[in-house]
Amino acid sequence: MTVKRILGLFNDFDQATAAIRDIKNADLPHLDWDDVTIKSPIEHHDVESVLGVRPIPIRNYTLVGALTGASLAFLGLATSQGNFFSQLKGGKPIIPLPPDFVLTYEMLILGGVYITVLGFLISAGLPTRIKSDLYNTAVSEDQIGVMVKSNMHCIAEVRKIFERHNVLSVQEEVVAQ
Amino acid sequence: MSSVTEGKEKDIREDIAWAKINRDVLASLDRPRATYWWLFALAFGMFLVGVACEAYQYDTGLGVSNMNNPDVWGLYIATFIFWIGMSHSGTLLSAILHIIHADWRKPIYRFAEAMTTFSLMTAGLFVAVHLGRLWQIYYALPYPNERWTWPNFQSPLLWDAMAIFTYLSSSILFLYVGAIPDFAICRDNASGWRRTFYDKLSLGWMGTDRQWRNFRVAYLVIACFLIPLAVSVHSIVASDFAMSQQPGWHITSFPPYFVAGALYSGCAAIITLFIMLRHTFRFEEYMTMPILDKTARLTFAIAMVWTYLNLIEYATVWYGADEVAKETLIQRATGPYSAYWWAMNFLGSVVPFSLIVKKWRANLTIMMIVSLLLNLGMWLERWMIVTPTFSHGYYPWTWNHTFFPSLVQWGIVFGSFGWFGMLFMLFCKLVPSVSMYEVKEMVFHRKLAKLHAREA
């Protein structure tokens, strides 16, 4: 069956969210809700309530990054101090805890930030190439896009719903035959 | 240009169209006022003066700077601290105000973040410059080798290197991640090499709900990391002094005093650059007078915190039992550097009172002059921490009350402002210095709030 993608551009969030609500209420067969996407110039919290809860795994990356940074720092420092610098200490602690705490603290932040950025890129699907014809530059300006991927019958229904909500323009593309 | 309703000026007009925001900000990348080129030429000229002085010092040796025992840090390390301090502006405006939802920061945080990055890059130069012959940095690198230049983990100087590296790389990432949606706007409106440039930087951003959702959390998390990081960076820089036994430096309140000084000079610099950018890029509708007013009030509040901590420092030394430290304090107020010390106190603690006059806060010329004076005071503060203590330390046979920096030192310090200015101006020509998507959010939410208020 032909799988298509449709993008409707709306003037504001109210129209776009109303259209999405109607798509949801229409209970269209073969529509995977994860294939409904909003494209917008700014972030809007109402979008989340309409689309439902979708995962944001970044905090897990942050936790792993911070813990990895801190453990690597402390273990790395302690190991190198114990192996290379013990003869220079002149009776002072071989692994001095207060200075190592400062360096561990810095590495905790460094690891946390780096891995958060990595997590952001992975979770947001970046970097990516804009291959689809359905990208419209109006989205980065002032229009709200609603994009749906499904079979052609479902797309036809979605188009009708878009039109009921004063869509400004509609674009379609074939994803798979 | 900001509109006035019910007798109160707004931070921004809610009726600005989103498309207009794009147009206005993108125009700043293409058609700045002629002032931009004058400022760039001035910064470049200053940078060349610095390069010439550095080349002379490199070729001749550190003696041409007049630095010798006991003052082995001179203006270089004083200016290093100054630039590290300036870097706190971005953290304050971007991270702290972001977390407390102060949305008036939105039109001005991007250039403050850029200030953070370029200030740190400028500060880093002084570590190398103060060595005189630059290749000596190789001999100072602390790693286990046959020269036995082992890292001293107990030294705050080593912590400094780690903290500054963390701060620089994190603030670059913070600046970059926060600008990705704007790079996408630039990509969609650019042509030629600029399109390729922004296409690479935007990473294929399309503004999907998945991207925005993750973007919001990532930005917030990095902001949360940056706040303790910024505090730790300047606390560690303060520890370079406070953990030594030198009179005038061995003071417990030094870390918060340094952090307050850093936020203070950063805020004052934001005012200076705010006024410059507002004029140069025709940002009158975005960098509005109410926002300048808020920044000025914030600066005043931080100035008072700094003043309090400064007085605490004097009181601690005065009423403490350390006679040598007390003598150094008296020497600062009455010795060869007294004029600079009194100027620092006047500029740092008295001049900010001009910010309580509402009429003056609304005058761009006065605000420009005041912000420059405040930063002059903060630069003097750093110099008055370094040099008087070195020139009048514990041992009388090390005293040198005649030390004064040579023209070479002044030239390099002068050049550092040119280097910073040049990088900053280049940045503003390549990256939107007003965050377009955040200004759109600000306009949108304020419009919504107004509608709700009307309905209520």
Interface residues (C-beta under 8 A of the other chain):
Chain A: T37 I38 K39 S40 P41 I42 E43 V47 E48 L51 R54 I56 I58 R59 T62 L77 S80 Q81 F84 F85 L88 K92 P96 P99 D100 V102 L103 Y105 E106 M107 I109 L110 G112 V113 Y114 T116 V117 G119 F120 L121 S123 A124 G125 L126 P127 T128 R129 I130 Y135 T137 V139 S140 E141 D142 G145 M147
Chain B: A17 W18 A19 N22 P144 W150 P151 F153 Q154 L158 W159 M162 A163 F165 T166 S169 S170 L173 F174 V177 I180 P181 A184 I185 D188 N189 L203 G204 W205 M206 G207 T208 D209 R210 Q211 W212 R213 N214 F215 R216 V217 A218 V221 I222 F225 L226 P228 L229 S232 I236 Y437 K440 E441 F444
